[in-house]
Amino acid sequence: MKRVEHPTTTTAWHAWKSACAIDLCPPEAVESLRRFGSHRFSLYLNRYASRMGHRGQVLRVAESKDAWHLLETHAQVGTTREGKRYKDWLFARAPDSPEAWLNAVEGGATVLMRGVVREYLRREQAAAFMESLQRPLGGGAEPSFTLEELLPDTVEPLGELAENEWRALAREQAERFFPSLSSRERIVLWAREYGISLGDPDLARWAGCRRSALHGAHTDSLKRLCQVLKDAYPDESPGIWLILARKTLEELNQLIFSKIIVEKRAARFFKKKRIQVESGLTGDEVART
């Protein structure tokens, strides 16, 4: 019967048991145990990582000694159901026969390493389907927003004084932002505030473009506005940015309406859609007949 070749030796395991830490063991024991631990760790790391969606990715710890350090910590701190430390359990389970003893200890250490890997992955590796809250959404070179900025924020209800202050800030930002808008962007921003679909063919004719371009113009103008507000108030929370963006859009809508109402193309659009516009009314006060 062919003898099984072991990656470790009984002497190395006894040295580790007596010294309590691998750094206090003889060099030959250190080398064999760390090699054993690194191999087992890498094996289970990639096997379990694939179940988390990291298929085809080889995950490693920084150095091979880190794997054994994690095993030492787990074996010293962890306990069995009977309350015995895992390191005590590892050696207590081994039989008296030298060959069987080494088989049992290596097998037990492998079982412990599986637990080490699971715990390591829980702490250090997110599942592939999980996303960082700070990851920018949207591609390209244009400024974007993050998932964190979309989460609801705890903001105190606005009192009358605070409401007036917000309105003043929003009006100031709207007046600064307005000149950067193209004619098409002004049309789509007002139309969306008024509740008109960007897929409306009459709206596309008014803006002088395809309907798909209307959606692009709306998205681009909102992204720019959000970035302007974030740059102006970098220390505020996403909830504050959201409030200011809403109020700035409201003020911007009033400003846009006061400009487009005098355009002939706007008048034709209002007539076709039966939108009644009386002198002095704001964008929020126009009505359908």
Disulfide bonds with the S-S distance in Angstrom:
none
